[in-house]
Amino acid sequence: MTLSDVARDAGVSPATASRVLSGRYSVPDATRARVERSVRKLGYVANMHARVLAGALSRIVAVLTSDVTSAFYGRIVEGIEQEAVAAGRMCILVTTQNDPGRESAMLSLLREQNAEVVVLVGGVDAENEAYRNRMAELARTLDAAGSRLVLIGRPSPSPDAPVTVVEYDAVGGALAITSHLLSMGHQRVLFLGGTPGSTTTSARVEGYRKALAGFGIEADPELVVHGRSTRNFGYETITRLLDAGRPDFTAVFACDDLVAAGAMTALRERGLDVPGDFSVAGYDDLPQSVDLVPPLTTVNVPLAQLGRAAVQLALRRTEDAAAGQHVMLGTHVVVRHSVRPRFAPRG
């Protein structure tokens, strides 16, 4: 069954039938209904390969992320997939393992396949001028073909790049959680984890330092210990610091909940109480943070909402809209039981 058969049955031209099925053009409701009725009646299925060869968009929402095992990325991808399916699109997932070369190769392949939306999820570990120029050129190429580059949790490569950027207030979240610790009397707060140079880490450190400045406390570079955002890193680093003698900090602000979980395990194995001896706070509010002992005070990031907003903006943009789209979602502190006042009596 061909598109011409559908057009003939619906009493419209093949061009009109094509416009209806592409979903990218304004068509009278009655005409759209006739074409869709004929599609169902005749069992028409579009030949996607032919559509790509003809330069049509493939109605694919492609997602590139460094890691599919992470709950952080998984929740964002879940939101993307839900919104894509609701909009009648197919969602495909590609992992990059934080390899810039693999990311570039996959982006080129998706561009050749005329993916309607290409979403990059997560911060950039090594943002430089060459990377920004490459991303800006990719955005322009996709835009010229009617496609869209979407960045979640990373900045636009340039002010005029035709991209959709969906962020969360990473600086504000770090400022809020650090201020919470400081307001509890913890003047020596260790910032633990995060890859140096990563846009995600840089934003969270910025918020941490802003909070210190707001409380009139000079930032101590020895209280910022970077490393991988893993449970093992949090565990091994706190173990090493305890081996060197009792630390002079009284609270730990972990760059994410996984690092916080590792830190709490190391403290507990040494017979130290959280929050009686040391307070611990995390970031992201992953599902497992509520199951830690004690439940973790952390920063909530609206992960699934980030994914849904990304697809909504990319699919609903209009031709007369500004070249770039940008939205920032809020974060907030979730107070549980891993933080207590510095001088509160134990028990």
KOLBATI-703873 format. One record per residue (C-alpha): x, y, z; residue number from 1. Coordinates in Angstrom, 1 decimal. Last residue first. Layout:
BEGIN
X;Y;Z;NUM
...
END
This chain:
BEGIN
20.9;10.8;72.1;347
23.6;13.3;71.3;346
23.4;16.9;72.6;345
23.2;19.5;69.8;344
26.4;21.4;69.2;343
26.8;20.9;65.5;342
23.0;20.9;64.8;341
21.9;17.7;63.0;340
22.2;16.3;59.5;339
21.6;12.7;58.3;338
17.9;12.7;59.3;337
15.7;14.0;56.5;336
15.5;17.5;55.0;335
14.9;17.6;51.2;334
16.5;20.8;49.9;333
15.1;22.3;46.7;332
15.8;22.5;43.0;331
14.1;24.7;40.4;330
13.9;24.1;36.6;329
15.7;26.2;34.1;328
14.4;26.7;30.6;327
16.1;27.8;27.4;326
15.1;27.8;23.8;325
17.4;29.2;21.1;324
16.7;30.5;17.7;323
13.8;32.6;19.0;322
10.4;31.4;17.9;321
9.0;32.3;14.4;320
9.3;28.8;13.1;319
7.5;27.3;16.1;318
8.9;25.1;18.9;317
6.5;22.4;20.0;316
8.6;19.3;19.4;315
11.8;20.6;21.0;314
10.1;22.2;24.0;313
8.0;19.2;24.9;312
10.9;16.8;24.4;311
13.1;18.7;26.8;310
10.4;19.4;29.3;309
9.7;15.6;29.7;308
13.3;14.8;30.3;307
13.8;17.6;32.8;306
10.5;16.6;34.5;305
11.9;13.1;35.0;304
14.9;14.5;36.9;303
13.3;17.1;39.1;302
16.5;17.6;41.2;301
16.0;17.3;44.9;300
18.9;18.3;47.1;299
19.8;16.0;50.0;298
19.3;15.0;53.6;297
19.8;11.2;53.6;296
17.8;8.7;55.5;295
19.8;7.4;58.5;294
20.6;4.7;57.5;293
20.0;4.9;53.7;292
16.6;4.0;52.3;291
15.6;7.6;51.6;290
18.7;8.1;49.4;289
17.8;5.0;47.4;288
15.3;6.9;45.2;287
17.9;9.5;44.1;286
17.6;12.9;45.8;285
20.1;14.6;43.4;284
22.7;15.9;46.0;283
24.0;14.7;49.3;282
24.3;15.7;52.9;281
26.3;14.1;55.8;280
26.6;15.3;59.4;279
29.4;13.9;61.5;278
29.6;12.6;65.1;277
25.9;12.4;65.9;276
24.6;12.6;62.3;275
25.7;10.0;61.4;274
27.6;8.1;64.2;273
31.2;6.9;64.1;272
32.1;3.3;64.9;271
34.7;3.2;62.2;270
32.4;1.1;60.0;269
29.7;3.8;60.3;268
32.0;6.5;59.0;267
33.0;4.5;56.0;266
29.3;3.6;55.2;265
28.2;7.2;55.5;264
30.9;8.3;53.0;263
29.9;5.6;50.5;262
26.3;6.7;50.7;261
27.3;10.4;50.3;260
29.2;9.5;47.2;259
26.2;7.8;45.7;258
23.9;10.7;46.8;257
25.8;13.3;44.8;256
28.5;16.0;45.2;255
28.8;15.0;48.9;254
28.5;17.8;51.4;253
30.3;16.4;54.5;252
30.0;17.9;57.9;251
32.2;18.2;61.0;250
35.5;19.0;59.4;249
38.7;18.8;61.5;248
39.3;15.2;60.5;247
40.2;12.6;63.1;246
43.5;11.1;62.2;245
45.2;10.1;58.9;244
43.2;6.8;58.8;243
40.0;8.9;59.0;242
40.9;10.8;55.8;241
41.7;7.5;54.0;240
38.4;5.9;55.1;239
36.5;9.1;54.0;238
38.2;8.9;50.6;237
37.6;5.1;50.1;236
33.9;5.3;51.0;235
33.1;8.3;48.9;234
35.1;7.0;45.9;233
33.5;3.6;46.2;232
30.0;5.1;46.2;231
30.7;6.8;42.9;230
31.0;10.3;41.5;229
34.6;10.0;40.7;228
37.0;12.4;42.4;227
37.3;15.9;43.9;226
38.3;16.8;47.4;225
37.3;20.4;48.4;224
38.1;21.0;52.1;223
41.8;21.6;51.4;222
40.9;24.6;49.3;221
39.6;26.4;52.4;220
36.8;28.9;51.5;219
36.7;31.8;53.9;218
33.6;31.9;56.0;217
31.5;35.1;56.2;216
28.2;33.2;56.1;215
27.3;34.4;52.6;214
30.9;33.6;51.5;213
30.5;30.0;52.6;212
27.2;29.8;50.8;211
28.7;31.2;47.6;210
31.5;28.7;47.9;209
29.1;25.7;47.9;208
27.0;27.2;45.1;207
30.2;27.5;42.9;206
31.2;24.0;43.9;205
27.9;22.7;42.6;204
28.2;24.6;39.3;203
31.8;23.4;38.7;202
30.8;19.8;39.4;201
28.1;19.8;36.8;200
30.2;21.6;34.2;199
33.0;19.0;34.8;198
36.4;20.6;35.2;197
37.3;18.4;38.2;196
35.1;15.3;38.3;195
32.8;15.4;41.4;194
33.4;14.2;44.9;193
33.4;15.6;48.4;192
32.9;19.1;49.6;191
33.9;19.1;53.3;190
32.2;21.5;55.6;189
34.0;23.2;58.4;188
31.7;25.9;59.8;187
29.0;23.3;60.8;186
26.8;25.4;63.1;185
23.4;24.1;61.9;184
23.0;27.3;59.7;183
26.2;26.2;58.0;182
24.7;22.8;57.0;181
21.6;24.4;55.7;180
23.6;27.0;53.8;179
25.5;24.2;52.2;178
22.2;22.6;51.1;177
20.8;25.9;49.7;176
24.0;27.1;47.9;175
24.4;23.6;46.3;174
20.7;23.7;45.1;173
21.1;27.3;43.8;172
24.2;26.4;41.8;171
22.6;23.4;40.3;170
19.4;25.2;39.3;169
18.2;22.7;36.8;168
18.8;22.9;33.0;167
16.9;22.4;29.8;166
18.6;23.9;26.7;165
17.0;23.7;23.3;164
19.5;24.6;20.6;163
19.7;27.0;17.6;162
23.1;28.4;18.6;161
23.1;32.2;19.0;160
24.4;32.4;22.6;159
27.1;29.7;22.0;158
27.7;26.1;23.1;157
24.5;26.1;25.2;156
25.1;24.9;28.7;155
24.8;21.4;30.0;154
22.2;19.7;32.2;153
20.0;18.6;29.3;152
21.0;19.8;25.9;151
18.6;19.4;23.0;150
19.6;19.5;19.3;149
16.6;19.9;16.9;148
15.7;18.6;13.4;147
14.3;20.7;10.6;146
17.3;19.9;8.3;145
18.8;23.4;8.8;144
18.3;23.0;12.5;143
20.4;19.8;12.5;142
23.2;21.5;10.7;141
23.1;24.5;13.0;140
23.1;22.4;16.1;139
26.1;20.4;14.8;138
28.0;23.6;14.1;137
27.3;24.9;17.6;136
28.4;21.5;19.1;135
31.7;21.5;17.2;134
32.4;25.1;18.1;133
31.7;24.4;21.8;132
34.0;21.3;21.8;131
36.8;23.2;20.2;130
36.4;26.1;22.6;129
36.6;23.9;25.7;128
34.2;21.8;27.9;127
36.0;18.8;29.3;126
33.7;16.8;31.5;125
30.4;18.1;30.0;124
27.2;17.7;32.0;123
24.4;15.3;31.4;122
22.0;14.2;28.7;121
22.4;15.0;25.0;120
19.1;14.9;23.2;119
18.7;14.6;19.4;118
15.2;15.4;18.1;117
13.8;14.6;14.6;116
16.4;12.1;13.7;115
17.4;12.6;10.1;114
19.3;9.3;9.9;113
22.4;11.1;8.7;112
22.2;13.4;11.7;111
21.9;10.3;13.9;110
25.1;8.9;12.4;109
27.0;12.2;13.0;108
25.8;12.4;16.6;107
27.0;8.8;17.1;106
30.4;9.5;15.8;105
30.8;12.7;17.9;104
29.7;10.9;21.1;103
32.1;8.0;20.4;102
35.0;10.5;20.0;101
34.0;12.4;23.1;100
34.1;9.2;25.2;99
32.1;9.6;28.4;98
30.8;6.0;28.1;97
28.8;7.2;25.0;96
25.5;5.4;25.4;95
22.8;5.5;22.8;94
19.1;5.3;23.5;93
16.2;5.3;21.0;92
12.8;6.8;21.4;91
10.0;6.4;18.8;90
7.6;9.3;18.4;89
3.9;9.5;18.7;88
3.8;12.4;21.1;87
2.9;10.3;24.1;86
5.8;8.0;23.1;85
8.2;10.9;23.2;84
6.9;12.2;26.5;83
7.4;8.9;28.3;82
10.8;8.3;26.7;81
12.1;11.7;27.7;80
10.9;11.3;31.3;79
12.4;7.8;31.6;78
15.7;9.1;30.1;77
15.8;11.7;32.9;76
15.2;9.0;35.6;75
17.8;6.7;34.1;74
20.4;9.5;34.0;73
20.3;10.0;37.8;72
19.7;6.3;38.5;71
23.0;5.5;36.8;70
23.0;2.2;34.9;69
22.4;3.9;31.5;68
25.7;5.8;31.4;67
27.2;8.5;29.2;66
24.0;9.6;27.7;65
22.8;10.1;24.1;64
19.0;10.2;23.5;63
17.5;10.0;20.0;62
13.9;11.1;19.5;61
12.9;9.5;16.2;60
10.1;10.9;13.9;59
12.3;10.1;10.9;58
12.5;13.6;9.5;57
12.1;13.7;5.7;56
15.1;14.1;3.5;55
13.9;11.8;0.7;54
16.4;9.2;1.7;53
15.1;9.4;5.2;52
11.5;8.9;4.0;51
12.5;6.0;1.9;50
14.1;4.3;4.9;49
11.0;5.0;7.0;48
8.6;3.3;4.6;47
5.4;4.5;6.0;46
2.8;1.9;7.0;45
-0.6;1.9;5.4;44
-3.2;-0.5;6.8;43
-5.8;0.5;4.2;42
-8.5;1.4;6.7;41
-6.2;2.9;9.3;40
-4.4;5.1;6.8;39
-7.7;6.0;5.2;38
-9.1;7.2;8.5;37
-5.9;9.2;9.1;36
-6.3;10.9;5.8;35
-10.0;11.7;6.3;34
-9.3;13.0;9.9;33
-6.5;15.3;8.7;32
-8.8;16.8;6.0;31
-11.5;17.5;8.6;30
-9.0;19.0;11.0;29
-7.6;21.4;8.3;28
-3.8;21.0;7.9;27
-1.0;22.9;9.5;26
2.3;21.3;8.8;25
4.9;19.2;10.7;24
2.8;16.1;11.4;23
4.6;14.3;8.6;22
1.5;12.1;8.0;21
-0.8;15.1;7.3;20
1.8;16.8;5.0;19
2.2;13.6;3.1;18
-1.5;13.2;2.6;17
-1.6;16.8;1.3;16
1.2;16.2;-1.2;15
-0.4;12.9;-2.3;14
-3.5;15.0;-3.2;13
-6.8;14.5;-1.3;12
-9.8;12.3;-1.7;11
-9.1;10.1;1.3;10
-9.0;6.9;-0.8;9
-6.8;8.5;-3.5;8
-4.4;10.0;-0.9;7
-4.0;6.6;0.9;6
-3.4;4.9;-2.4;5
-0.8;7.6;-3.4;4
0.9;7.0;0.0;3
1.4;3.4;-1.1;2
0.0;0.0;0.0;1
END
